[in-house]
């Protein structure tokens, strides 16, 4: 009986080990921290009403055409998939032990690291983005949709296929850290950037983000006007549409 039990345990352990090794050697394998892709979509600075006052709006608008945005993404050394926290309150109107009830959800800032080229173009990119949030000439605060953009982060498999992805909505570089220099042994210069964002979506099962309120109101107004015009067209002519 003891011999049979030992054989069963050995067979089970061997089978389990084979399953683990098969997972390592399969075409899917495991997700690895060094296989990922990031796409940064900065704002143009022209979404609101300050396009004529902020001198950095046209500079940010040129970045996409000049390939600066793509270069910054390639220089990203470390980023993080965001988390999500459910905020709760205790339900005391219950007989027995309390239970937690979800009343909202929050997101934390994300830290990232970027390598810098000799012309510090990446650092200038983040500085320009931040200056869309305020006017350096008169210190006025910019319009919200002038300085928020999007970031997409993908997990890649061993064949560089996108297997999972998220999208940060209404994000901007909240903090661009100081950068130290030294007389000692040189190393690659890097800058740490902390990102604020409103929320994130999974690109796997929730790809459609709600539109900003101002866009929805504009669509409602356009649809209302179109409907009124259509209703005022004579019924004979209306059949042609």
C-alpha positions as CSV (number, residue, x, y, z in Angstrom):
1,X,0.0,0.0,0.0
2,X,2.8,2.4,0.9
3,X,4.6,1.5,-2.3
4,X,1.5,2.3,-4.3
5,X,1.0,5.6,-2.6
6,X,4.7,6.5,-3.3
7,X,4.2,5.7,-7.0
8,X,1.1,7.7,-7.2
9,X,2.8,10.8,-5.6
10,X,5.8,10.4,-7.9
11,X,3.6,10.2,-11.0
12,X,1.6,13.2,-9.9
13,X,4.7,15.3,-9.3
14,X,6.2,14.2,-12.6
15,X,3.0,15.1,-14.4
16,X,2.8,18.5,-12.7
17,X,6.5,19.2,-13.6
18,X,5.9,18.3,-17.2
19,X,3.0,20.7,-17.4
20,X,5.1,23.5,-16.0
21,X,8.0,22.8,-18.5
22,X,5.5,22.5,-21.3
23,X,4.2,26.0,-20.5
24,X,7.7,27.4,-20.6
25,X,8.4,25.8,-24.0
26,X,5.0,26.5,-25.6
27,X,4.5,29.2,-28.2
28,X,2.6,31.2,-25.7
29,X,4.8,30.8,-22.6
30,X,4.7,33.3,-19.8
31,X,4.3,37.0,-19.9
32,X,7.7,38.7,-19.4
33,X,8.5,42.1,-17.9
34,X,10.8,43.0,-20.7
35,X,8.4,42.4,-23.6
36,X,6.1,45.3,-24.0
37,X,5.3,48.3,-26.2
38,X,4.2,51.8,-25.4
39,X,2.5,54.3,-27.7
40,X,2.2,57.9,-26.5
41,X,-0.3,60.3,-27.9
42,X,0.3,63.8,-26.6
43,X,-2.2,66.7,-26.8
44,X,-1.8,69.2,-29.6
45,X,-2.6,72.2,-27.3
46,X,-5.4,73.3,-29.5
47,X,-8.4,71.5,-28.0
48,X,-9.4,74.5,-25.9
49,X,-9.4,78.3,-26.5
50,X,-5.8,79.2,-25.7
51,X,-4.2,78.4,-29.1
52,X,-3.2,82.0,-29.6
53,X,-1.8,82.7,-26.2
54,X,0.4,79.7,-25.2
55,X,3.6,79.8,-27.2
56,X,4.3,76.1,-26.6
57,X,1.1,74.8,-28.3
58,X,2.6,74.9,-31.9
59,X,5.8,73.3,-30.6
60,X,3.9,70.3,-29.2
61,X,1.8,70.1,-32.4
62,X,5.0,69.7,-34.4
63,X,6.3,66.8,-32.4
64,X,4.1,64.2,-34.1
65,X,5.2,65.2,-37.6
66,X,8.9,65.4,-36.7
67,X,8.8,61.9,-35.1
68,X,9.7,63.2,-31.6
69,X,6.7,61.4,-30.0
70,X,7.7,58.0,-31.5
71,X,11.3,58.5,-30.4
72,X,10.2,59.3,-26.8
73,X,8.2,56.0,-26.8
74,X,11.2,54.0,-28.0
75,X,13.4,55.6,-25.2
76,X,11.0,54.5,-22.5
77,X,13.0,52.2,-20.2
78,X,10.4,51.4,-17.6
79,X,6.6,51.8,-17.2
80,X,3.9,50.1,-15.2
81,X,0.5,48.6,-16.0
82,X,-1.9,50.6,-13.8
83,X,-3.9,49.2,-10.9
84,X,-7.4,49.9,-9.6
85,X,-8.6,50.4,-6.1
86,X,-12.3,49.9,-5.1
87,X,-13.3,52.3,-2.4
88,X,-15.8,51.0,0.1
89,X,-17.9,52.0,3.1
90,X,-19.1,49.6,5.8
91,X,-22.8,48.5,5.6
92,X,-23.9,48.8,9.3
93,X,-27.6,48.3,8.5
94,X,-27.1,44.5,8.7
95,X,-27.6,42.0,11.4
96,X,-24.4,40.2,12.2
97,X,-20.9,41.0,10.9
98,X,-20.5,44.1,8.7
99,X,-19.9,43.9,5.0
100,X,-18.0,46.3,2.7
101,X,-20.0,48.0,0.0
102,X,-18.3,49.5,-3.1
103,X,-19.0,53.2,-3.5
104,X,-16.4,54.1,-6.1
105,X,-13.0,53.4,-7.5
106,X,-9.7,55.3,-7.7
107,X,-6.4,55.1,-9.6
108,X,-2.9,55.8,-8.5
109,X,-0.2,57.8,-10.4
110,X,2.3,55.8,-12.6
111,X,6.0,56.2,-12.5
112,X,8.2,55.8,-15.6
113,X,11.8,56.1,-16.7
114,X,13.1,57.4,-20.0
115,X,16.6,57.3,-21.4
116,X,17.8,60.6,-22.8
117,X,19.7,61.3,-26.1
118,X,22.5,63.8,-26.2
119,X,20.2,66.6,-27.4
120,X,17.8,66.0,-24.5
121,X,14.9,65.9,-26.9
122,X,12.9,63.6,-24.7
123,X,13.3,66.0,-21.7
124,X,12.2,68.9,-23.9
125,X,9.2,66.9,-24.9
126,X,8.0,66.5,-21.3
127,X,8.8,70.1,-20.5
128,X,6.7,71.3,-23.4
129,X,3.8,69.0,-22.5
130,X,3.8,70.4,-19.0
131,X,3.8,74.0,-20.2
132,X,0.6,73.4,-22.0
133,X,-1.0,73.3,-18.5
134,X,0.1,76.8,-17.8
135,X,1.3,79.8,-19.8
136,X,4.9,80.7,-18.8
137,X,4.4,84.3,-20.0
138,X,1.6,85.2,-17.6
139,X,1.3,82.0,-15.4
140,X,-2.3,81.5,-16.3
141,X,-3.6,77.9,-16.1
142,X,-4.4,76.2,-19.4
143,X,-7.6,74.6,-20.5
144,X,-7.9,71.0,-19.3
145,X,-8.3,69.3,-22.7
146,X,-5.3,71.3,-24.0
147,X,-2.8,69.3,-21.9
148,X,-4.2,65.8,-21.5
149,X,-3.4,63.0,-23.9
150,X,-3.4,59.2,-24.1
151,X,-1.0,56.4,-23.5
152,X,-1.3,52.8,-24.7
153,X,0.7,50.0,-23.1
154,X,0.8,46.5,-24.6
155,X,2.1,43.2,-23.2
156,X,3.9,41.3,-26.0
157,X,4.5,37.6,-26.3
158,X,7.6,35.8,-27.5
159,X,6.6,36.5,-31.2
160,X,6.1,40.2,-30.4
161,X,2.3,39.9,-30.7
162,X,0.1,42.1,-28.6
163,X,-1.7,39.9,-26.1
164,X,-2.9,42.4,-23.6
165,X,-3.2,46.2,-23.6
166,X,-4.5,49.2,-21.6
167,X,-5.2,52.8,-22.4
168,X,-4.6,55.7,-20.0
169,X,-7.2,58.3,-20.6
170,X,-6.7,62.1,-20.0
171,X,-3.1,61.7,-18.8
172,X,-0.3,64.2,-18.5
173,X,3.2,64.2,-17.0
174,X,2.5,65.4,-13.5
175,X,6.1,65.4,-12.3
176,X,9.3,65.5,-14.3
177,X,12.0,64.7,-11.7
178,X,15.4,66.3,-11.3
179,X,18.4,64.8,-13.1
180,X,21.7,64.4,-11.3
181,X,25.1,64.9,-13.0
182,X,28.4,63.8,-11.5
183,X,32.2,64.0,-12.0
184,X,32.5,60.3,-11.4
185,X,32.0,57.4,-13.8
186,X,29.5,58.3,-16.5
187,X,26.3,56.5,-17.0
188,X,23.3,56.9,-19.3
189,X,21.3,60.0,-18.4
190,X,17.7,59.2,-17.5
191,X,14.6,61.2,-16.4
192,X,11.8,59.9,-14.2
193,X,8.3,61.0,-15.1
194,X,5.2,60.5,-12.9
195,X,1.9,60.4,-14.9
196,X,-1.5,61.5,-13.7
197,X,-4.6,60.3,-15.5
198,X,-8.3,60.2,-15.0
199,X,-8.8,56.4,-15.5
200,X,-7.7,53.5,-17.7
201,X,-9.4,51.0,-19.9
202,X,-8.5,47.4,-20.9
203,X,-8.1,47.2,-24.7
204,X,-9.0,43.5,-24.5
205,X,-12.6,43.7,-23.3
206,X,-13.5,47.4,-22.9
207,X,-12.0,49.3,-25.9
208,X,-14.6,52.1,-26.1
209,X,-14.0,55.0,-23.9
210,X,-16.8,57.5,-23.2
211,X,-16.4,60.8,-25.0
212,X,-15.7,64.0,-23.1
213,X,-18.9,65.9,-22.0
214,X,-18.3,68.7,-24.4
215,X,-18.1,66.3,-27.4
216,X,-21.3,64.6,-26.3
217,X,-23.1,68.0,-25.9
218,X,-21.9,69.0,-29.4
219,X,-23.2,65.8,-30.9
220,X,-26.6,66.3,-29.1
221,X,-26.8,69.9,-30.5
222,X,-25.9,68.8,-34.0
223,X,-28.3,65.9,-34.0
224,X,-31.1,68.1,-32.6
225,X,-30.6,70.7,-35.4
226,X,-30.4,68.0,-38.1
227,X,-33.6,66.4,-36.7
228,X,-35.5,69.7,-36.8
229,X,-34.3,70.5,-40.3
230,X,-35.4,67.0,-41.5
231,X,-38.8,67.3,-39.8
232,X,-39.4,70.6,-41.6
233,X,-38.7,69.1,-45.0
234,X,-42.0,68.3,-47.0
235,X,-42.9,64.6,-46.8
236,X,-42.6,64.2,-50.6
237,X,-39.0,65.5,-50.6
238,X,-38.2,63.6,-47.4
239,X,-38.6,60.3,-49.2
240,X,-35.5,61.1,-51.3
241,X,-33.2,60.9,-48.3
